[in-house]
Amino acid sequence: MSANLQTHSQPKSSTFADVLRIILAIILPPVGVLLQVGLGMHFWLNIVLTLCGYIPGLVHAVWVIAKK
């Protein structure tokens, strides 16, 4: 038998931090995105989407948080 066992990467389970980010994203979508990805393109896109309407910003924030 070989001592080298291959490990298969399993999908990440939701952590408390992810749940907290989603709750913050529901309250203010850019905050959830900021905590997830920092001051990058997704953050600024989320600012624009949130200014266009709460729902587009919320959907984008949840998508960004769930994707990572």
CYANA upper distance limits for C-alpha pairs under 8 A (distance plus 0.5 A):
 14 SER  CA     18 ASP  CA      6.49
 14 SER  CA     19 VAL  CA      7.59
 15 THR  CA     19 VAL  CA      6.98
 16 PHE  CA     20 LEU  CA      6.63
 17 ALA  CA     21 ARG  CA      6.64
 18 ASP  CA     22 ILE  CA      6.74
 18 ASP  CA     65 ILE  CA      7.56
 18 ASP  CA     66 ALA  CA      8.50
 19 VAL  CA     23 ILE  CA      6.74
 20 LEU  CA     24 LEU  CA      6.69
 21 ARG  CA     25 ALA  CA      6.48
 21 ARG  CA     31 VAL  CA      8.46
 21 ARG  CA     32 GLY  CA      5.37
 21 ARG  CA     33 VAL  CA      8.34
 21 ARG  CA     35 LEU  CA      7.53
 21 ARG  CA     36 GLN  CA      7.93
 21 ARG  CA     65 ILE  CA      7.77
 22 ILE  CA     26 ILE  CA      6.72
 22 ILE  CA     32 GLY  CA      6.84
 22 ILE  CA     61 ALA  CA      8.38
 22 ILE  CA     62 VAL  CA      6.83
 22 ILE  CA     65 ILE  CA      7.58
 23 ILE  CA     27 ILE  CA      7.03
 23 ILE  CA     32 GLY  CA      8.39
 24 LEU  CA     28 LEU  CA      6.42
 24 LEU  CA     29 PRO  CA      7.36
 24 LEU  CA     31 VAL  CA      6.92
 24 LEU  CA     32 GLY  CA      5.88
 25 ALA  CA     29 PRO  CA      4.37
 25 ALA  CA     30 PRO  CA      7.19
 25 ALA  CA     31 VAL  CA      6.64
 25 ALA  CA     32 GLY  CA      4.85
 25 ALA  CA     33 VAL  CA      7.67
 25 ALA  CA     58 LEU  CA      6.99
 25 ALA  CA     61 ALA  CA      6.64
 25 ALA  CA     62 VAL  CA      7.43
 26 ILE  CA     58 LEU  CA      6.86
 28 LEU  CA     32 GLY  CA      7.65
 28 LEU  CA     58 LEU  CA      8.45
 29 PRO  CA     33 VAL  CA      7.11
 29 PRO  CA     46 ASN  CA      7.72
 29 PRO  CA     50 THR  CA      7.64
 29 PRO  CA     54 TYR  CA      8.49
 29 PRO  CA     57 GLY  CA      6.35
 29 PRO  CA     58 LEU  CA      5.76
 29 PRO  CA     61 ALA  CA      6.06
 30 PRO  CA     34 LEU  CA      6.44
 30 PRO  CA     43 PHE  CA      6.73
 30 PRO  CA     46 ASN  CA      6.29
 30 PRO  CA     47 ILE  CA      6.44
 30 PRO  CA     50 THR  CA      8.12
 30 PRO  CA     57 GLY  CA      7.99
 30 PRO  CA     61 ALA  CA      7.46
 31 VAL  CA     35 LEU  CA      6.71
 32 GLY  CA     36 GLN  CA      6.80
 32 GLY  CA     61 ALA  CA      6.92
 32 GLY  CA     65 ILE  CA      7.93
 33 VAL  CA     37 VAL  CA      6.48
 33 VAL  CA     38 GLY  CA      7.61
 33 VAL  CA     42 HIS  CA      7.64
 33 VAL  CA     43 PHE  CA      6.21
 33 VAL  CA     46 ASN  CA      7.92
 33 VAL  CA     61 ALA  CA      6.04
 33 VAL  CA     64 VAL  CA      7.23
 33 VAL  CA     65 ILE  CA      7.31
 34 LEU  CA     38 GLY  CA      5.01
 34 LEU  CA     39 LEU  CA      6.68
 34 LEU  CA     43 PHE  CA      6.30
 36 GLN  CA     64 VAL  CA      8.19
 36 GLN  CA     65 ILE  CA      6.78
 36 GLN  CA     68 LYS  CA      8.36
 37 VAL  CA     42 HIS  CA      7.85
 37 VAL  CA     43 PHE  CA      7.80
 38 GLY  CA     43 PHE  CA      7.40
 39 LEU  CA     43 PHE  CA      6.24
 39 LEU  CA     44 TRP  CA      7.89
 40 GLY  CA     44 TRP  CA      7.23
 41 MET  CA     45 LEU  CA      6.57
 42 HIS  CA     46 ASN  CA      6.48
 42 HIS  CA     64 VAL  CA      8.27
 43 PHE  CA     47 ILE  CA      6.85
 44 TRP  CA     48 VAL  CA      6.93
 45 LEU  CA     49 LEU  CA      6.67
 46 ASN  CA     50 THR  CA      6.41
 46 ASN  CA     57 GLY  CA      5.90
 46 ASN  CA     60 HIS  CA      7.09
 46 ASN  CA     61 ALA  CA      7.35
 47 ILE  CA     51 LEU  CA      6.68
 47 ILE  CA     57 GLY  CA      7.70
 48 VAL  CA     52 CYS  CA      6.78
 48 VAL  CA     57 GLY  CA      8.31
 49 LEU  CA     53 GLY  CA      6.77
 49 LEU  CA     54 TYR  CA      8.04
 49 LEU  CA     56 PRO  CA      6.05
 49 LEU  CA     57 GLY  CA      5.21
 49 LEU  CA     60 HIS  CA      8.42
 50 THR  CA     54 TYR  CA      5.46
 50 THR  CA     55 ILE  CA      7.80
 50 THR  CA     56 PRO  CA      6.79
 50 THR  CA     57 GLY  CA      4.62
 50 THR  CA     58 LEU  CA      7.77
 51 LEU  CA     57 GLY  CA      8.30
 52 CYS  CA     56 PRO  CA      7.97
 52 CYS  CA     57 GLY  CA      8.47
 53 GLY  CA     57 GLY  CA      7.14
 54 TYR  CA     58 LEU  CA      6.59
 55 ILE  CA     59 VAL  CA      6.57
 56 PRO  CA     60 HIS  CA      6.67
 57 GLY  CA     61 ALA  CA      6.57
 58 LEU  CA     62 VAL  CA      6.69
 59 VAL  CA     63 TRP  CA      6.62
 60 HIS  CA     64 VAL  CA      6.62
 61 ALA  CA     65 ILE  CA      6.70
 62 VAL  CA     66 ALA  CA      6.46
 63 TRP  CA     67 LYS  CA      6.40
 64 VAL  CA     68 LYS  CA      7.02
